[in-house]
Structure formats: C-alpha cells, structure tokens
Amino acid sequence: MNIIIPMAGMGKRMRPHTLTIPKPLIPIAGKPIVERLCSEIVAACGEEVQEIGFITGRFGEKIEKMLLLIAENLGAKGKIYYQDEPLGTAHAILCAKESLCGKTTVAFADTLFDTDMTLNTKEDGIIWTHKVENPAAFGVVRKNEDGTINGFVEKPKEFVSNEAIIGIYYFRDGENLKKELQYLIDNNITKGGEYQLTDALQNMLDKKLRFKTMDVKEWLDCGNKNATVYTNQRILTIKQHKEQLISVEAQIKNTTIIPPCYIASGVIIKDSIIGPFVSIGENTQIENSEIKNTIIQTRSSLVRVKCQNSMIGNNTKLEGAEGELSLGDYSEIQK
C-alpha cells in the first residue's frame, strides 16, 4: 500500500498560524494533523505501507525532514513531491506519479476522521464518506441499489444523497489512477481552470470499475481556526483513554487540570486552571492563568492569561491577555 498526501496549499484561511509552517503540520493533541491522518489510514487499511508521498509547496528542508520522519515512524519510506502551481486536485495527485502504483490511498491533509472499520482492499476503489445533515454544502456520491457508486454530484440543489465525500480515496490499481489523471492533463479537461479528481473518478465508473463507500463515524475539519480548535477538542476526547496525553516530565504545581488535556514534556504550569480541551506544546510555561478549549504550541510564556476557543503559536509571550485569541508565532501581548 502507498499513501499519497496532497498538501501544497498555502492555508490562507488559517493565517497567522500558517505563516511559518504548512497547515498539516499544526499540532492536534500534540501531533501534527498530517501525522494523525497517516496513522489513522494505516490503521484502517490493515496492511503494511511501503511509501508515503507528500505533495508540497517549496516549504524548505526543515519541513521536508519533519514529513519524512512521520513516514519513517510509521514504517514507510517518505517521498517529497512538489506542486508548484495550484492546478487542481487531479494535477496535485499526478505530481506523485512515481508513487502511483499498486494499492494506493489518497488523502487530502486538512481533515481527520474517526472510524472503526477496516478497508476492503479487494475493491476496485473506495471513497470515504460521512453522512451529513446538509448535503447541499458538499460533494456527494450517488449510488446504485447494490451500494456501488454511479456518480458524483457537487453541492446538489435537490436531494440525491447525504453521503459527503471527505477527501480520502482508495484505489486497488494506482497505475490506472495515474493513467486517468494523465488523460485529463493531455486533453485539457478542466473545471474552473483546474484538473479535478472527480472527472477521473467518473471516467473510471464509465469504464465499469466498481467503487463503494466507507462511512466514517466522525469527520473533522481543520480548515480554519475555529474548526481546528473544535477538532482538537474531539481528538482529545477520542484519544483520552488510548494515548498518554499528559507527560510525566511536565511540572504542574498548585494547578487544576480538567481533562481531557494534552500537556507535553518540559511544560511548567503554576497556580492555574487548565482545561477542558487544552493542548500545550513542549517547554511552554503558564502561570496564574485560566485556559480552556485552546491549542498552545511550543516554547511560549503565558502569565495572567484568561482565554478560550483560542490558538496560540510557538515562542509567544502573553501577559494579561483575555478573550478569544488567534496569535501566530513570536507574538507578544503585555498589559
């Protein structure tokens, strides 16, 4: 099995948090989004993963090393591919053409999920879906009576299905996927000036390939600050009995921790109330503060801070701040 992760976007809706790192490397409950995504796919596939190909912008050597380490920690070989122009989902995937072989899973790196199902890798293809209350806001699958997919409808005005496509796809034959993507490029088949994966999928259906769906229990978006904070809340809830969330190397004095929370090694907290749903990165120090439903990254200092529904970057210094905060790396507030 190979996994392909398109993640070349600039993450503009997540600024200022994506000014220094790409959105998929923002931590959720102590692990980058893309690491959690890859881990869950590996678990759901139930097979050894040979390669994980990351399709990125020119993010620099430090970011690339982080991605390669994620693959290595999952027992796979990491590869970096570049998409230098935003020419659509099909174009992005084709940038990793060398890894499009054999069983292949494609997952766009701005989403997380919760499922207890195992992928049936004998199918021609599987599109991961989630039942939604308002299908008019999503791309959905249309199905036959036997459960196979017969088409795709983008933001349907009339009800055709409530199974929204979450951005994860399995293909039994990666070479065939590559051929269909290349066909779109060679024949300049675009929508809105971009090459779309759904056009390749429809071509496969027209050639009688059988695609089915795999429904996930929960679909979590990381598209903007509020969605990411909520996703952190849900992942903490899901993982609180499955992962060691509070490091034994954290120093917590005269402080109430309301679980679930993630607290990394090197964290020092004094005279505070933390939680619920707070994630705190390595070597951050917090004093005389009340914090809930918030992501705080590494090496930051918070004194007399009272905040909720917030994201706070690396190397920040906050004193006397209150309210709902959205601060990037190296921000300072003193009152």
Secondary structure, DSSP 8 states (H G I E B T S, - for coil): -EEEEE-----GGGTTTTSSS-GGGSEETTEEHHHHHHHHHHHHH-S---EEEEEE-S--HHHHHHHHHHHHHTTSEEEEEE--S---HHHHHHTTGGG--SSEEEE-TTEEEE------TTSSEEEEEEE-S-GGGSEEEEE-TTS-EEEEEES-SS-S--EEEEEEEEES-HHHHHHHHHHHHHTT--BTTB--HHHHHHHHHHTT--EEEEE-SEEEE-SSHHHHHHHHHHHHHHHTTTS--B-TT-EEES-EE-SSEEE-TT-EEES-EE-SSEEE-TT-EEES-EEEEEEE-SS-EEES-EEEEEEE-TT-EEES-EES-EE-TT-EEE-
